[in-house]
Amino acid sequence: MSDLLKYILNNEEAFRRNRLPSLYSDFTPQKKTNPDGYAVNVAAWEQALNRAAKRGYTSSRGVRVRSGSNISAKNDSSASPPAKRKKTDHLILRTDESLLRDLESAEWGRPVALGTVFDEAMRKRSMIPLPVYKTTAGLLQKSQWRVIDPGVLSPWNVMSWGVRQLKGFVVGSESDSAPKLQVQELVLVENLQETADLAVKKATGGKSSKLDLIYSKESFVEEFAGILNDATELSDADFDILLLYLSRDSGAIAYDGKTIKFKSAGEMPEITQQDTTIASIKTLVATMSKQVTNLEAKVIELNISAKTALANKNRVSALAAVRSKKMAEQNLKQRLDTLMQLEEVYTRIEQAAGQIEIVQVMQASTGVLRGLHTQIGGAERVEDIVEELREEMSKVDEVGSIMNEAGPVIDEGEIDEELEALEKADREVQEREEAAATERRLAELDSAKQASDEAARKAQAAKNVESELAGSIERLSNMSVEDRPMPAK
């Protein structure tokens, strides 16, 4: 069992064992007899192949190992060791005999309706033939109603019409069997869009300088090789399609074949000669840094080899190791000096770019202030407005004084007499209320005193009764038995 089929069976819920007979059969006639089952099978295969490609399981180009450095391996002192990750197709699916072999099951054979799956995917434009995508812009845009469609003779429409002709759609003789699998390369639109979104988010998220948005093609490949999957890397064909999508279809970057520049907020990207130079410097700094790291490791390794040779009494090997170490140290010093100069140049460029942004903001702010000052009219106009405001306020005060003078004359003596009468009436009302309150309090006190006297009288009477009762009991207890009256016979 191939790795591709093993991945699908282990990770795709739609490929349960009880569903495999249907998925591997020719379900093309179900498009008429069972549309729902047909749609489920097509979607299951399309989703499984997209996800498998995202993990690097569908590539039929063979395993390729990516070199870890741009420097030739002939230079033993600076060559990088190769990386261990596979470089496979993630955004492109090749439909050929090898794909059928990878999907072949010992129990169910090969998927018969795979050609139907790809036809449906191309019809929905979730998969697009690679040559068509490269030559036709706007395939991923939503179609709109037009009186005359200028794209009617596009390669996509011409190819679609040709396929329908071959299958008999035009003459009305559509076959109920699955079409033969065509050998072609299909762009996986879902994977392409997801990869582009991840790349844009990684490139523009948290960048402190506009220089961070500039890449050479080599540094772009280095930075985003494992954007979809850490275990594998995007292939060269993947990067070609990704850069085409980012520059042509999404407009997220400007790309001239060598330099990539991501769009910053509120600014459309455009490649300049300065951008190309900055990208070259960044790439050279990265390359020199790798060389320095490798040379440092080599110096340590040669030093260990010399010590080992001395311990083994092998003077010749020890001298050779020391000689190689000295050469590596000299080479390392040269690389470090060059790297330091490059980093200093890049730092100065970054500072200059930041200063340009500051000056541009200051210039824009000056223009805003100048415009506002023009609207105000200058300090003299403000002084004139304030003076006019003071004059108008003084006129208001003058008018108020005139109106007060024109009002009726009131005798102040009558006002005092009326005020005194109001105060007298208020005092009388207050005195009557206080007298009524005093009477109520006296009445409450009388009631309370009567109740207290009555309670004392009742308590005294009860006390007298108790005293008499106690005396009677005492007299009875003092009487002798003989003194007690005898009962009548």
KEROPA-930643 format. One record per residue (C-alpha): x, y, z. Coordinates in steps of 0.5 Angstrom, whole numbers, padded with zeros to 4 digits, always signed. Example, Ala and Ser with C-alpha at 12.3 -4.5 7.8 and 13.67 -1.06 7.14 Angstrom:
BEGIN
+0025-0009+0016
+0027-0002+0014
// end
This chain:
BEGIN
+0000+0000+0000
+0003+0007-0002
+0004+0012+0003
-0002+0016-0001
-0007+0011+0000
-0005+0010+0007
-0005+0017+0009
-0012+0018+0006
-0015+0011+0009
-0012+0013+0016
-0014+0021+0016
-0021+0022+0012
-0027+0020+0015
-0031+0019+0008
-0026+0013+0007
-0029+0009+0012
-0029+0001+0010
-0036+0001+0008
-0035+0007+0004
-0030+0004-0001
-0034+0000-0005
-0038+0006-0007
-0032+0010-0008
-0028+0006-0012
-0033+0004-0017
-0036+0007-0023
-0041+0012-0020
-0041+0017-0026
-0048+0014-0028
-0051+0016-0021
-0051+0023-0023
-0057+0022-0026
-0060+0016-0022
-0057+0018-0015
-0055+0026-0015
-0054+0026-0008
-0049+0020-0007
-0045+0022-0014
-0044+0029-0010
-0042+0026-0004
-0037+0021-0008
-0034+0027-0012
-0033+0031-0006
-0030+0026-0002
-0024+0024-0007
-0023+0032-0008
-0022+0033-0001
-0018+0027+0000
-0013+0029-0005
-0013+0036-0003
-0011+0035+0004
-0006+0029+0002
-0003+0034-0003
-0002+0039+0003
+0002+0034+0007
+0006+0032+0001
+0004+0025-0001
+0001+0026-0008
+0008+0029-0012
+0010+0024-0017
+0016+0028-0019
+0020+0024-0014
+0024+0026-0008
+0028+0032-0008
+0033+0034-0003
+0034+0042-0002
+0041+0044-0001
+0042+0049+0005
+0046+0054+0001
+0047+0058-0005
+0054+0057-0005
+0057+0051-0009
+0059+0045-0006
+0066+0045-0009
+0068+0050-0003
+0069+0045+0003
+0070+0051+0008
+0063+0054+0006
+0058+0049+0003
+0052+0048+0007
+0050+0041+0009
+0043+0039+0005
+0037+0039+0009
+0033+0033+0011
+0026+0036+0008
+0023+0033+0002
+0021+0038-0004
+0015+0036-0007
+0009+0039-0010
+0003+0041-0005
-0001+0046-0010
+0000+0042-0016
-0003+0035-0018
-0001+0031-0023
-0006+0026-0026
-0003+0020-0029
-0001+0013-0029
+0003+0014-0022
-0003+0017-0019
-0007+0011-0020
-0002+0006-0018
-0001+0010-0011
-0009+0010-0010
-0009+0002-0012
-0012-0002-0007
-0011-0010-0006
-0018-0011-0005
-0022-0006-0009
-0017-0004-0015
-0016+0002-0018
-0021+0008-0017
-0025+0008-0024
-0029+0014-0023
-0023+0019-0022
-0023+0022-0029
-0030+0024-0027
-0028+0027-0020
-0023+0032-0024
-0028+0034-0029
-0033+0036-0024
-0027+0040-0020
-0025+0043-0027
-0032+0045-0028
-0033+0048-0021
-0026+0051-0022
-0023+0048-0016
-0018+0045-0020
-0015+0049-0026
-0010+0046-0031
-0003+0049-0030
-0002+0052-0037
-0009+0055-0037
-0008+0058-0030
-0001+0061-0032
-0004+0064-0039
-0011+0066-0036
-0012+0072-0031
-0019+0072-0027
-0021+0065-0027
-0021+0065-0019
-0026+0072-0020
-0033+0071-0019
-0037+0071-0025
-0042+0077-0027
-0047+0078-0032
-0045+0081-0038
-0048+0083-0044
-0042+0081-0048
-0037+0077-0045
-0030+0079-0047
-0027+0073-0044
-0031+0068-0049
-0025+0066-0053
-0021+0065-0047
-0016+0059-0047
-0021+0056-0041
-0027+0057-0045
-0024+0054-0051
-0021+0048-0047
-0028+0047-0044
-0032+0047-0050
-0027+0042-0053
-0028+0037-0047
-0035+0038-0048
-0035+0036-0056
-0030+0030-0054
-0035+0027-0049
-0041+0029-0054
-0045+0034-0050
-0046+0038-0056
-0049+0033-0060
-0053+0030-0054
-0050+0023-0053
-0047+0024-0046
-0044+0017-0044
-0046+0014-0037
-0039+0011-0036
-0033+0015-0033
-0028+0019-0038
-0021+0016-0039
-0016+0020-0034
-0013+0025-0038
-0005+0026-0036
-0005+0033-0034
-0002+0038-0028
-0008+0041-0024
-0007+0047-0020
-0011+0046-0013
-0014+0052-0012
-0016+0051-0005
-0009+0050-0003
-0006+0055-0007
-0011+0060-0003
-0009+0058+0004
-0002+0058+0002
-0002+0065+0000
-0006+0067+0006
-0001+0064+0010
+0005+0067+0007
+0002+0074+0007
+0000+0074+0014
+0007+0071+0016
+0010+0077+0012
+0006+0083+0014
+0005+0081+0021
+0009+0084+0026
+0014+0087+0021
+0017+0093+0024
+0020+0096+0018
+0018+0097+0011
+0025+0093+0009
+0022+0087+0012
+0017+0087+0007
+0022+0086+0001
+0025+0079-0001
+0029+0077-0007
+0027+0070-0010
+0032+0066-0006
+0030+0069+0001
+0023+0068-0001
+0024+0061-0002
+0028+0060+0004
+0023+0064+0008
+0016+0060+0006
+0019+0053+0004
+0015+0050+0010
+0009+0055+0010
+0004+0049+0009
+0008+0043+0012
+0014+0043+0017
+0016+0036+0014
+0016+0038+0007
+0018+0044+0003
+0014+0047-0003
+0017+0045-0010
+0019+0050-0015
+0013+0049-0019
+0009+0051-0013
+0013+0057-0012
+0012+0059-0019
+0004+0059-0018
+0004+0062-0011
+0008+0068-0014
+0003+0069-0020
-0003+0068-0015
+0000+0073-0010
+0002+0078-0016
-0003+0077-0021
-0010+0075-0017
-0009+0077-0010
-0005+0084-0011
-0001+0082-0005
+0006+0083-0008
+0010+0086-0013
+0014+0081-0017
+0019+0083-0023
+0022+0076-0023
+0027+0077-0018
+0025+0081-0013
+0018+0081-0008
+0015+0086-0005
+0009+0085+0000
+0004+0091+0000
+0004+0095+0006
-0002+0099+0009
-0005+0104+0004
+0000+0103-0001
+0001+0099-0007
+0007+0095-0008
+0012+0097-0014
+0019+0095-0015
+0024+0100-0015
+0032+0099-0016
+0033+0101-0009
+0028+0095-0007
+0032+0090-0011
+0039+0093-0008
+0036+0092-0001
+0033+0085-0003
+0040+0083-0005
+0044+0085+0001
+0039+0081+0005
+0040+0075+0001
+0048+0076+0002
+0047+0077+0009
+0043+0071+0010
+0048+0067+0006
+0054+0070+0009
+0051+0068+0016
+0050+0061+0014
+0058+0061+0012
+0060+0063+0018
+0056+0058+0022
+0059+0053+0018
+0066+0055+0019
+0065+0056+0026
+0063+0049+0026
+0069+0046+0022
+0074+0050+0026
+0071+0046+0032
+0071+0040+0028
+0078+0040+0026
+0081+0042+0033
+0078+0036+0036
+0081+0032+0030
+0088+0035+0032
+0087+0033+0039
+0085+0026+0037
+0091+0025+0033
+0096+0027+0038
+0093+0023+0043
+0094+0017+0038
+0101+0019+0037
+0099+0021+0030
+0103+0027+0028
+0102+0028+0021
+0095+0028+0022
+0095+0033+0027
+0099+0037+0023
+0094+0037+0017
+0088+0038+0022
+0092+0044+0025
+0094+0047+0018
+0086+0046+0016
+0084+0049+0022
+0088+0055+0021
+0086+0056+0014
+0079+0055+0016
+0080+0061+0022
+0083+0065+0016
+0077+0064+0012
+0072+0065+0018
+0075+0072+0020
+0074+0074+0012
+0067+0072+0012
+0066+0075+0019
+0069+0082+0017
+0065+0082+0011
+0058+0080+0014
+0060+0086+0019
+0060+0091+0014
+0054+0088+0010
+0050+0089+0017
+0053+0096+0018
+0050+0098+0011
+0044+0095+0012
+0043+0098+0019
+0044+0105+0015
+0039+0103+0010
+0034+0101+0015
+0035+0108+0019
+0035+0112+0012
+0028+0109+0011
+0026+0110+0018
+0028+0117+0017
+0024+0118+0010
+0018+0115+0013
+0018+0120+0019
+0020+0126+0014
+0014+0124+0010
+0009+0124+0016
+0012+0131+0018
+0011+0134+0011
+0004+0131+0011
+0003+0134+0018
+0005+0141+0016
+0001+0141+0010
-0005+0139+0015
-0003+0145+0019
-0002+0150+0013
-0009+0148+0011
-0013+0149+0018
-0009+0156+0018
-0011+0158+0012
-0018+0156+0014
-0018+0160+0020
-0015+0166+0016
-0009+0168+0021
-0008+0171+0027
-0010+0178+0025
-0017+0175+0023
-0018+0172+0029
-0016+0178+0033
-0021+0182+0029
-0027+0177+0030
-0025+0177+0038
-0026+0185+0037
-0032+0184+0033
-0035+0179+0039
-0033+0184+0044
-0037+0190+0041
-0043+0186+0040
-0043+0183+0047
-0042+0191+0049
-0048+0192+0045
-0052+0187+0048
-0051+0190+0055
-0053+0197+0053
-0059+0194+0050
-0061+0191+0057
-0059+0198+0060
-0064+0202+0056
-0070+0196+0057
-0069+0197+0064
-0069+0204+0064
-0076+0204+0060
-0079+0199+0065
-0085+0201+0070
-0083+0206+0076
-0084+0202+0083
-0085+0205+0090
-0080+0202+0095
-0084+0204+0101
-0090+0199+0098
-0086+0194+0097
-0083+0194+0104
-0090+0194+0107
-0092+0188+0103
-0086+0184+0105
-0088+0186+0112
-0095+0184+0112
-0093+0177+0109
-0088+0176+0114
-0093+0178+0119
-0098+0173+0116
-0093+0167+0116
-0091+0168+0124
-0099+0168+0125
-0099+0161+0122
-0093+0159+0125
-0095+0161+0132
-0102+0157+0131
-0099+0151+0129
-0094+0151+0135
-0100+0152+0140
-0104+0146+0137
-0098+0142+0137
-0097+0144+0145
-0104+0142+0146
-0103+0135+0143
-0097+0134+0147
-0101+0136+0154
-0107+0132+0152
-0102+0126+0151
-0099+0127+0158
-0106+0127+0161
-0108+0121+0158
-0101+0118+0160
-0102+0120+0167
-0109+0117+0168
-0107+0111+0165
-0101+0111+0170
-0105+0112+0176
-0110+0107+0174
-0105+0102+0174
-0102+0104+0181
-0109+0103+0184
-0110+0096+0181
-0104+0094+0183
-0105+0096+0190
-0112+0093+0190
-0109+0086+0188
-0103+0087+0194
-0109+0088+0199
-0113+0082+0197
-0106+0078+0197
-0105+0081+0204
-0112+0079+0207
-0111+0072+0204
-0104+0071+0207
-0107+0073+0214
-0113+0068+0213
-0108+0062+0212
-0104+0064+0218
-0110+0064+0222
-0112+0057+0220
-0106+0054+0221
-0105+0057+0228
-0112+0054+0230
-0111+0047+0234
-0115+0041+0232
-0120+0041+0238
-0122+0049+0236
-0124+0046+0229
-0131+0045+0229
-0134+0038+0229
-0138+0035+0223
-0145+0035+0224
-0148+0028+0226
// end
